């Protein structure tokens, strides 16, 4: 059992230096295979403690970790097949594959890590390596997106590091249990929530997502939005005392933050024209929804055993579906089988919305015990609003895809085949997992939401078809990285303020300080110094001093005591 858990993340790390050579680029597709095999065959509850790793690491698979490892490895595999073809003609393909494998290794490592040190090492490796994926093409927009991403990532990782150090110190364990985590104080919990909120993309820390996704190549966007942001959710599930302690204040904070994110992000995404930006805001909204469910578990710990498993399954559903949508955007531009691509994208949109008879409906139905644990009517109304605007957002994405002009290229058959197998897995896995767990299938979940979304969206669609350009004035009014654009005047204003303060200080100094210096100069040098010089000039003091100094030197030279 030891070797598979170690190879699941070590294997892509070992392959990373090899893929710099063009003839070895295909090795990228082999990197996720040990992790996928580990998720399929290593039973939940497996645990090892290799003493040679870090300060004494603890690796293993609990049930949520096994789910995370399975969908993460599967999406990295499909994205790797796409990356081989997409980057085939790029002069920097080797560099991309290197960062791709490093980010993959970090992502897989943090999933099997049960101790804070190993989790942080994988998390940091994933975050830093992903910077190379964002800035791959070197365009000005990509460099700006990479700068924003790197700043927020480093701040988040520094905060997370402090949180994990406090967790290890306060629990007295390098692999704390849920019971031991009840000893955490508010500082450790606050730092943990804040440090992972950056990766989760909660508002207002979400600004890197809509900038990074259009900048990165499609395979990188798929794993960034599909699996990497889920690392934040896994960290919360692993290091918060879920089920062992009620934290109503922190839970309410997560509920409100998740709710604001789930409602505002789709509203901003609705007026975007880049389909990858639309998908980025959709990911922000879905992470807000998962954060809200996590907050409810902190307020009411009783459904935690069911809720943690349901959250893991929902995260897997979203990761695979969102990754498939991003990869479909690339195939829509380049594949020659456009009718099949459009059909696959339409099917994925229906799954993402949670249309009845799809895996999305089953995944959301599994969270009902969590969402209904508190009798808050306002929360149900707000969740309904968030679901409606999310459905409208996915309709907007599908509209953009249908209007996209493709430019078919050859050589995309393996990528298209892998994408088709991913869609098949998305359709089959949720019902299979639900049946295996002995739970009922919530086929009709979201039926009312879909009806409301259709009632709101169809008139807009008809108006757009009959009068094209009617709504163009609203499009891109809020650019990607919305809050950053609002803060764009701030740096020039700060520079102007700094110059103004310097000028004011110089003027004040000139008025207050310089006259005093002039007075000192005039009175000291003109009176005191002048008087001394005049006295020395009137008396032969200088000659006497020189004569005395000469006699002293002669005496020392002759050996006088």
N, C-alpha and C positions, 0 to 999 in steps of 0.2 A: 504493500500500500504506500510505502514511502516514495518510491521512484515516480509513479504517476503524478502525485501531488507536486513534486519538485519539477518534473519535466513540463508540466502544464504551463509554467511561466518561464522556466529556464531555457526551453527549446527555442522559442523565438528570440531570446536574448543571445543564444549561441549562433543562430543563423544571421543575425543582424550584420556583422562585418562582411559576411560572404556575399550579400546581395548587392554590394557596390559594383561587382563585375556584371556587365550586361548579360552574359550567358547564364548567370545564376539568378536572374530576376524571378524565375518561376518557383524558386524555393519559398517565396513569400506565401504561396498557397499551402505549403506544408506546415507552416508555423502553428496554426491553431489546432491541428489534428490531435496532439496529446491532450490538450485541454478538453476538447470535445469528447474524446474517449474517456477521460477521467469523469466528466459529468455523467456519462451514460452508464459506466460500469463500476465506479467506486461508490460504495453505499454511503448514505448520509450518516453522520456520526463518526466517520473516520477522522483520526487526529494523530499527528506526529509532532515531535519536538526535536528537530535537528539542532544539536548544541553548537555546531560550527557556523550557523547562520545568524548574523547580526549579534545581538546580545542574548541570544537564546530564543529563537522564534518558535511560534506555535502555528502550524499549518493544519488545515482540515476542511471538512465539508459538513456544515449543518444543512438542513433542508432548504432554507432560503439561499444559502451559498451555492448549493448544487443547482438550483434553478437559475441563479445569476450566471454561473459558470457555463451552463448549457446554452442559453440564448446569446451570451457574449461571444463564446467561441464560434457559434454558428454564423453570427453576423460578420465577425472578423473574417471568416473563411470566404463567404460570398463577396465581401468587399475586396479581399485580396485577389480573387479571380478577376474582378473588375479592374483593379489597379494595374495588373499585369498588362491588360490591353490598353487602358486609358493612357498610361505613362509610357507606352512602347516607343513613341517617337519623341519623347521629351529628352533633352540633353542632360537633365538632372534627375533622371529616373532612379538611378542608384541612390542618390541622396534621399529622395522621397521614400524609397523602400526601407532605407536604414531607419529613418524616423518612424515610419509606419510600424516596423517590428519592435522598436523600442517602446512606442506607445502601447502596442499590443501586449508586450511583456509586462509593463506596469499595470495595465488594466486587469490582466489575468492574475497577477501576483496579489493585488489587493483583495481579490475575491476569495482566494484560498487562505489569506492571512487572518488569523484569529487574535493576534496580539497587536497593540498599537504601533510598535516599531516597524513591523513588516507591512502593516496597512499603509503607514505613512510613506515608507520607501517606495512601494508600488504606486501610490497616489502621486508622489512627486515625480517619479520617472515618467508616468503617463502624462502629467501636466506639462512638464518641460519639453518632452519630445513632441508633443502635439503642436508646439510653436513652429517647429520646422514644417509641419503639414499645412499650417495656415498661410505661411509666407512663401510657399513653394515656388509660385510663378514669378515672384519678385516685383509685381506691379505695385504702384504707389498705394492703391486701395488695399492690397494684401498686406503691405508693410504697416499701414496704419492699423488695420484689423489685428495684425500680429502684436503691435505695440500695446493696444488696449487689452488684448487677451493676456499677454505676458505680465503686465502690471497687475491686473486683477488676480491672475493665477498665483503670482508670487505673494501677494497680500493674503490671499486665501490660504495658501500653504503655510505661511508663517503663523497665521492665526490657528490653523489646525494643529500645527506642531505644538504650540503652547497648550492647546486643549488636551492633546494626547499625553503630553508630559504630566499635566495635572491629573489626568485619569489614572495613569500608572502610579503616581505618587499617592493619590487619595484612596485608591482601592487596594494598594499594596500588592498588585498582581500584574504580570505582563500579559495575561490573558483573562481579564475579569469576566465573571459571570454576571447575569442580570441582577442577582441578589447583591453582589459586590458593588455594582454600579449605583445602588441606592445611596452610597456614601458620597456621591459627587455633590459639590456645592454649586451655587448659581454661576460662579465665574467659569468653572469648567464646562458647564452645560451651555452657557452663553457663547463661549469661544468655539465650542464644537458646532453649534448651530450656525454661527456666523461664518466660520471657516469653510463649511460645506455648502452654505447657501450660494457662494460664488459659483461653484461647479454646477449646482442645481439650476442656476439661472433665475433665482427668485428676484422679483422687482424690489429695489432698483439696481440690483447687481447683475442684471440680465444682459447688459448692453454689449457684451462680447459676442453673444450668440448670433444676433442678426448681422454682425459684421464678419464673423469668422466663417460662417457657412457659405456665403457667396464667394468668399475669397479662396477657400480650400477646394481642391479637386473633389469630384463627386464621391469617390470611395472614402476620402477622409471625412467629408460631411456626414456620410452614412454612419460611421462609427462614432464621430463626435456627438451627434444628436441621438444616436440609437443606444450606445452602451456607455460612453464615458460619463455623461451627465448622470447616469444611474448610479455611479460610484458614490455620489453624495447620499442618495437614498440608502444604499447599503451601509455606509458609515453611520448614519443615524440609527438604522435598525440594529447595528452591532454594538454601538457604544452608548446608547441611551437606555435607561432602565425601563424598557417597555414591559408592561405586565407585572412589574414588581413594585412600582411606585407611581402614584398619581402626581403629575406636575401641572396643575391647572393653568398657572400663569404662562408657563412656556408653551403649553398646548394651545391656549387661546391665541398667543402670538403667532404660532405656526398656522393656525386656522385662518386668521385674518390675512397674514402675508400670502398664504396659498390662494385664498379667495380673491384677493386683489389681483394677483398674478394671473389667475385663471380667467378673469373677466377682461382685464385691460389688454393683455397680450393679443388675444384674437381681434379686438377692436382695432388695434394698430396694424395688425397683419392684413386686415381686410382692404386697406388702401395701398398695399404694396404691389408692385408690378413684376418683381423678380420672384419666380416660384420658389427658389431656395430660401429667400428671405421669408416668404409666407410659411414655409415649413419650419423655419427657425422659430417664428413666433408661436406656431402650433406646439412645438416642443416646450417652449417656455410655459405655455398654458397647461400642458399636461403635467409638467413637473409641479406646477402650482396645485393642481388637483391632488397629486400624490402627497405633497407636503401637507395639504389640508387633512387628508385621511390620517397621516402620521400624527398631526396635532390632536385629532380626536382620540387617538390611542393614548396620548399622554394625559388627556383630561380624564378619560375613563379606561382604566387598564383592563377591565374584565374581558373584552373581546380580543385582547392582544394575540393569543395563540392563533386564532383564526385570521385576525387582521394582518399579521405579519406575513403569513403565507399568501393571503389574497393580494397584498401589496407587491410581493415578489412576482406573482403570476401576472398582475396587471403591468408591472414594469417590463416583464418579458414580452407581453403582447405589444406594448407600445414600442419597445426597442426594435423588434423584428419588423413591425409594420412601418415605422418611420424610416428605418434603414432601407426597406424595400421602396418606399416612396422616393427617397433621395437617389437611389440607384436607378429608379425608373425615369427620373428627370434626365440623367445622363443618357440612358437608352433612347429616350424620346428625341434627343438631339442627333444621335449617331446611328442607331440601329436601323436596319432595312425592313424590319417586320413591324411597321407602324400600327396596323390594326390590332395586333396582339399586344403591343406595348400599351396602347390606349385602353384596351380591355383590362389588362393587368392593373394599370393605374386606377381605373374606375373601381375595380374590385377592392383595391387597397384603401381607397378613400371610404368606401362603404364600411369596411372593417374598422377603420380609424374612428369613424363617426359612432360606431356601435349599432349599426342597423340590425334589427332582429334577424335571427338565423345566421349571425356571424360570430366569430370569436370575440370581437369587441364587446358585444352584448353579454357574452358569458363572463368575460373578464370583469366588466363593471358590475355585473350581478353579484360576483363574489365579494365585492366591497360593501354590499348593502348592510350587512350586520354592523359595519363600522360607521357608515354614513348615517344610519338611523339609531345609533346608540343613545344619542341625546335628542330630546324632544324640542328642537329648535326649528320652528316653522320658517323663520327668516333664512336659516341656512338652506333649507330645501328649496326655497324660492331663488336664492342666489345660485345654487348649484344648477337649477334649471336654466337660469339665464346664461351661466357659463357654458353649459352644454349646447344651447341654441347658437351662441356666437361662434363656438368651436365648429359646429356643423356648417354654419355659413362660411367660415374660413376655409374649410376643406372644399366646399363648393367653389369658392373663389380660386383655389389652387387648381381644381379640375378644369375650370374655365380657362385658366392660363395655359394649361397643358394642351387643351384642344386647339388653342390658337397659336401654338408654337410651330414654327416652320422647321422641319427636320432637315438634316444634312447627312444622309446615310453614308456610312463608311463600312469597309469590309473588316472581317476578323472579330466581330462581336458575337459570334455564335456561342462560344463557351460562357461569356458573360451573360448572354440572354438565357442560356440553359440554367445557369446557377440562379439567376433571378426567378425563373419559373419554378424551380425547386423550392426556393425560399417562400414564394407565394403559397405553394402547396403545403409547406410546413405551417404557415400562418393559418391556413384554413383547417388543418387537421389537429394541430397540437392543443389548442384550448379545449375543444370538446373531449379529446382523449384524456387530457390531464384531469378535467372535471369528472369524467366518468370513473377514472382510476381512483380519484379521491372519494368517490361515492356521493358526490353532491349533485343536486338537480341542475339542469341546464336552463339558464335564464334566457331563453330565446327571444322573449318579447320585451326585454329591457330596452328603454329609450324609445319606445314606439310613440309616445306622446311628444317627446322632444323632436323626433324626426318630422312629425306632422306640423309642429310650430315652425320649424326651420323651413320646411317647404312652403308654408303659407307666407313667410316673410321673404324668402329668396326667389320664388317664382316670379312675382311682379317685377322685381329688380332685373331678373334675367330677361323677361319679355321686353322691358324698357330698353335694355342694352342691345337687344337684337333689332328692335324697330328703329331706335334712334342711337346709332353708334356715336360714341364720344360725349354723351350726355353727362356722364359722371367723371369725365377725364380731369375736371378741375380738382377733384378730391384726391386723385391718385398721387402717391408719393409726397403728399403734403407733410407727412412726418417721415423723414428718411430713416433708414436702418441705423440702429444705435441711437434711438430717439432722444434719450436724456443727454447723450454726449453732444448732440447737435444743439440742444437748448443751452448747454454749457460752453459752446464753442466761443462766444464772446468773452468768457471769463479770463483766459490767459492774456489776451491783449489788454483787458481792463486791469489785470494785476500788474502787468509791465508798466502801463501808464501810471497806475497808482504809485508804483515804486519810484518811477522817475519824478513824479510830483512831490513825493515825500522827500526825496533827496534835494530837489530844488528848494523846497520850503526850509529844510534844515540848513542848507547852505546860506539862504537869505537870512535866517534867524541868527545863525552863527556870525554872519557878517555884521549884523546890527548889534548883537549883544557881546560877542566874544572879542571880535577884532578891535573895537575901540579900547577895551581893557588892555589888550596886548600892546596896542599903540601907546597907551598911557604908561605902561610898565617900561616899554622901550625908551620912551622920551625921558621919563623921570629917573630911571635907574642908570641907563647908559649916559644920559646927558648930564646928570648931577653927580651920582656916586662914582661911576667909572671915570667921568671927566675930572672930578676932583682928585682922585687917586693919581691919574696920569699927570695932572699938573703938579702935584706934590713931588712925584718922582722926578719930574723934569726940573723942579727948582732945587732939589737936593741931590747930592751925588750918591743916592742910595744904590742905584744899579751898579756903579763902579765898585762900591764897597762889597756888594754881594758877589760880583764876579771875582774879586781878589780873594775873598774868603774861600770860595769854592775851589779856586786854583791851589791855594795853600793846602787845603784838605786833601786834594788828589795827590799832591806831591808828597805829603806825609805818609799816605797809604802806600805810595809806590816805594818809599824808602824804608818801609817797615815800622813806622811809628805805631805805638800802641793806640 
